[in-house]
């Protein structure tokens, strides 16, 4: 029988051939938790709830997004545009009927994005307050490597001056957090301690220098493997299996580094199992404003690892930015057009019938499905990362064609460590969107009593969610 004595901040340690130190974080293991799996054994502190803002630009088709019936369980069914995440109905809370009261005519996307993430309109070109991810980070962001992380799939944007068009994460007025769009750079930030491969466009190292580089990386991995093998003696069967997976994944990295002269091998991907798959992604950053599937796959895996390893507890995932001028060419022959200008605004139809808009929204939801699948397949303490997390999904408009502000798209996913029941659709006709933000803040343990500014300011939460 094992003793509950391992500190949550335990890492695998090693020494580089150069004498430098390296650390690799461990997943949340049973030995770190109390008998119920709800708190850290050493300190008694509750297991922190990971948080994600998952944002997609250009809205939905409200007539195909909103479920027909409210209720829980068998009382309601998924709408057509939510079918791609049908596997996660048990972890889904749909919130409908809300109005973004911050939206101002003429700058609907910027104020829509600001209202959906901060609860307030713009002050000139800048947001007025903190976005919800940063409010959460103030509660849960201490004691980890990164208070928050922002990642993006495509940098496609209308290029306007407003802060809220370029990011949905804001520390405060004129203090936005820009996303990282390159999977390889994000990998380096999270797992390579700032050691970067050769910068594209620069001369490759000479063979003897490359051999030394590979030797340094190999010694790093070998030293961490040895530390991991020593750790296994303290662990029970379940934790030993998880650490073995961790070590096997590190060995896979070593083999891939040995087979690739740049340290960035091409080829397939490896599904993450908590912290056990820190494999350098092959996907390059999106340079054609396409939000390609390969970038989403890489960023979804890296985001999962960042949260499961507790490199951070707060993450913003910008699938596409507000009013994104993205081209979903890979979806169909008729999709080689600006999704914002030509498709959303130009195509005929109503809130239930714009076929090309529907294709774009369905693609975003399929990418959300991939993100959620990683969370579901990742052990986190006594449950899964999806059970443990709270994911807030929203956009910068309701119906993009004419910038409606009613029936704003809002989803909550995950169980928030038991605080959310899931499998429910709640309708709040005409209520203020900012109440969803305050509800999220309260679920995440914030002590704030109000959120937002001007027409978006509220001091009440949505009833019946938790």
N, C-alpha and C positions, 0 to 999 in steps of 0.2 A: 504494500500500500504506500503510495507516494504522500509526501508532506506538501501542503499548500504553502510553498515558500519561495517561489520564483517571482522576482520583481517584474512588473510589466515592461520596464525599460531595458530588460536584458537584451543584449544584442550578441551576434556572432562577431568575434573580433579576429583580426589578422594583421600581419605586418607585410607591407610591400617589400619587394626586393630592394627598393631604394631606402628602406627604413621608415617610410611613412606608415601611419596607421589607417586601417579601414574598418568600418563597422557595417553590418547588414542587419536590419531590424527583423525581429521574429513576429510571426502572427500571434494573435491572442490565444494562448493555450489554456487548457483546463487547469493546469497546475497554478496558474496565475489568479484563478477565480475562487470565490467561496463555493460552498456545496450546491447552492442554487444557481450558480452561474450568473448572478446578477450584479456582483460587486467584486472588486479586486481583493484577494485574500489578505494581502499584506497591510493594506491601508483601510479597507472597508469602503473605499470610494466607489460609487456606482459606476458601472461600465458606461462610458460616454456614448451618446447616440451620434453616429456619423450623419452628416447633413449634406445634401446636394441641392443646388438650384439647377434644374435642367431646362434650358431655354431654347425655343425654336422661333425664328422670325416669320412674319407675314401671316400669322393667325391660322384659323381653321375655316371650315364651312360649318357654321353653327347648327344648321339643319341636319348635318350628318355626324356632328360631334356629340351633341347632347343626347344622353339616353332617354328613351321614351317614358320610362317609369322611374320613380324614386323608391327607396327602401333598401333592404339589405338581403344578401343571399339570393334565394330564388325569386325575390320580389322584383328584381330588376335585371335587365340584360344589357350587354354592351351595345353601344351605337356602332354604325359601320366604320367610322374613323378610329374607333378604339379597338376594333377587332385584332389588329396586329399585336396588341398586348393582352390578348385573351388568356394566355397562360398565367397571367398575374392578377386575375380578377380578385382572388382572395386577399391580395395585398394592395388593392386599388380603392381609393376613395375619390369619387368624382364630385366636384363642387360646381354647380351650375347656377345660373340666374344672376350672377354678380355683374355689377357695372363699374367700369373704371372711370371714376368721377374726376380724374386728373386730366383726361384727354381734352386737348384744346384744338380747335379747327385750324388747319394749316400746318401744324407740326404734330400730326396724330401719332406717327410712329415714335418720335422721341419722347413725347409726354406719355404715350401708352406704355413704353418700356419703363420709364421712370416710375409711373404709377404702379406697375405690376411688380416692381422690385423694391421701391423705397416708400411707396404710399404717398408720394408728393409729386407735383409738377416740376417743371424746370424753372430755374432762376436765370433768365437769359439763356445761355447754352449749357449751363451746369445743373446737375441734380442738386436738390436742397439738403438731402440727408443721407444717412447710411442705407445701403441696400440690406435686404434681409439676411444674406449670407454673412455680412460683416457684423450684424447684430448678434447672430448666432455665434460667430467666431469670438466675440467678446465674452461669451459664456463658456465655450468649450475649447477655445484655441490655445490655451496655455499648456506647457509641458510637452509640446510636440515640436517637430522640426520646422513646420510651416504653419503659421496661424491659419492660412487659407491658401488654396491653389485655384488658379483659373486656367481652364483649357478650352480650346476651340477647335472645331472641325474645319470651318472655312472662314477666311478673313473677308469674304465678300461683303461689301457695305456700300451704301450710297455716298459715303464720303462727306457727309454734312459735318458742320462744326460741333454739333451737340455731343457732349460726353456720352449720353445714353444711346447713341448710335454705334459706339465703338466698344462698349462693354456693358454688361448688366451687373457688374460688381463694383461697388463704390464705397470707399472708406469715409466719404463725406463730400461736401461741396468741392468740385473741381479736383477730386482725388480718386480717379478711377483706377481699377486694377485691370490691366490689359491681359488678354489670354496668351498662352503659348500655343501656337498652331503646328509646331513641328514635333512629331512623336519622338524623334531621336533626341532632340534637345530636352524634352520633358523627361525621357529616360535618364539622360545624363544628370539632370537636376535631382531626380529622385534617388538614384541608385549608384551613381558613379562618383560621388563626392566631388563633382566639378571637373573630373577628368574627361576631356572631350576627345573624340577621334579627330582625324585630320579634317580641317575645314574645307568644304567643297571649293574647288578652284585654286587651292594651294598645292604646291608640289608634294608628291607622295614621299614619305621617308625612304631613305636608302635601305636595302635589304637588311644590313646589319642593325640599323636603328630599329626597323620593324621587328626584328627578332627579339631585341631587347624589350620593346614595348609589349610584345606578346608574353615574354617571360615574366615581366612585372605583373601583368594581369593574371597569368597562370599561378604565380606565387600567392597573389591575393586570394584567389579562389581556394587553393590548397590549404592556406592557413585558416581560412574560415571553415573549411570542411573539418579540419582537425578540431577546432573549437566546438563545432556542432556535434561531433562524435563524443566529445567529453560531456557535453550537456545532456546527451541522451540517457546517460546513467541515472539522472535524477528524475526521469519522466515515466509516466504510466504508458500503457500500450497505445492509447489514442494519440497522445502527444508525441510519442516516439514516431508513429506513422506520419504525423504531420511534419515533424522535423526531417524525417527521411525524405519526404517529398521535396522539402525545402533544399536539402543537400543535393538531391538528384538534379533539381533544376539549376542549381549553381554549377554542377558538373556539366550540364548541357550548355550553359553559357561558356564555360571554359572550352569545350569542344568546338563551339561555333566561332569563338575568338581565334582558336588555332587554325580554323579552316578559312578564315577571312582576313586578308591582309590589312583591312581598314578597321577591323573590330566592329563592323556593322554588316553582318552577313545578310544576304538575301534569302529568299525561300519562304516557307510557311510560317505560321504562328503557333504559339503554344497557349492553350487555355490556362488562365490563372487558377491556382488553388491557394487562396490567401496570399501569403508572401512567397509562395514557392515557385513563381515563374517570372523572375525578373530577367526576361529575355529581350535583348535589344530589338526593337521593331524594325521591319524592313520598309514600312511605308514612309514616303516622303511627304512633306507638307503640301497642302493643296495650293497649287499655283495657277489654277484655271477657274477658280470660283465655282467648283462643282460639288463640294461636300462629298468626296468619293467614299465608297464603302470601306476601302482599306484603311483610310485615316480614322474613320469612326471605330473600326475594329481595334486598331492600335490604341487609340485614346480611351476607349471603354476599358480595355484591359489595364492600361496604366493607371487610370482613375481608380479602378477596383483595388489594385495593389497599393496605391497611395493611402487609401482609407483603411484597408485591411491591415496594413503594416503600421497604421497610425503615424505615417509621416505627416499627415494632416487629419483633422476631423471635419473640415469644411471644404467643400469643393464646388466650383461653379463650372457647369458644362454648357458651353455655348455652341449648340449644334449649328445654329445659324443666327446671325446678328439681326437686330431690328431692321426692317425694310431691306433685308439682304438681297442684293442683285446677284443671286445664285443661279446657276444653269445646271439643271438635273439631266444633262445629256444622256447619261448612262441608263436612264429609266426607260426611255422610249424614243422612237424616231421623231415624235412630235414635241419633244421637251427641250429642243435646242433653242431656247429663248429665255430672256430675262424673266425669272420667276416672279419678281416684284412688278416690274413695269408692264411687261407684255401679257403675262399669264394671269396674275391676280387682278390687275386693274383693267386689262384689255379684253379678257375673254367674256363672252356673253354668259348669262345664267343668273341664278339666284343663290341664296344661302345653302341650298341643298343640291345644286346642279351646276358645278363648274368642273368638268372632268379632269382638266389638266391641273387645276388647283388640288383636286382630290388626290391625284397621283403624288404631288409633292408632299402633302400632309401625311399620306399613308407611308411614304418613304421615311419621313421623320419619325413616325411611330414605329416603323420596323427597326430603325436604328436605336430607338428607345428600348425596344424589345431586346436587342443585343446587349445593351447596357445592363438591363435588369437581369438577363440570363447570367451574366458574370456575377452579379451580386448574389443571385440565388444559389449558384454553384460554389460559393466561397464561404467556408466555415469562419465564423467569428465568435469566439468564445463558445457558449453552449448552444448557439443557434447558427443562423446564416447572416451574412452581411445585409441581405435584404430584410430579414426580420428585425435586425438591429437598427436600420437606417430610416431616415425620413427624407424623401425626395419630393421637392416642390417643382412641378412642371407648369410652365406658363408661356405666354407669348407677348408680342407688342401691339396686337390688335385682335379684335374678335373676328369679323369678316373683313378681309383685306381689300376687297373690291371698292367699298365705299367707307372704309375705316369705321365700322360700327364699334361702339364701346359697351354695348349690352351683351349678355351671354359670353362673358370673357372666359377663355379656356383656362381651367385650373384643375390640376390633378395632384393628389397626394399619394405617394407610393411608399411601400414599406410599412412596418409595424411600429417604428420608432421605439424599439425595445419594449413593446407591450403597451405603449400609450395610445396606439391607433388600432382599431379593430379591423379595418379594411373591409372589402367586399360590400361597398355601400355607395349609393348616389344620393346626395343631399342637394336640394334646390332652394335657393334664397332669392326669389324674384326681386330685382331692383336694389338689392343690398350692395353695400360698398365693398369693392374689391379689397380695400386695405384691411378689412376684417380678416381676410384669409392670411395676410401677412402677420397680423397680431396673433392669430391662432397658431401659426407656425412658430412664432417667437416663444409663446407660452409653452407649447409642446416641447420645445428645446430647452426650457428652463430659464428663459429670460425673465427678469423682474420688471421690465418696462410695462407701463400702464397705458400707453398710447403710442400710436405710430402714425407717420405721415404728416402732411402739411396742407393747408388750405382746404379745398373740397375733399381731399383724400384723408384728412385727419380723422382718426377714430379712437375710441377708448373702450371698445367692446369686441369680443371675439365672436366667431360663428358658433351657435349652439348645436350640440349634438354630435360634434365631430369625434371627440375622443371616446 
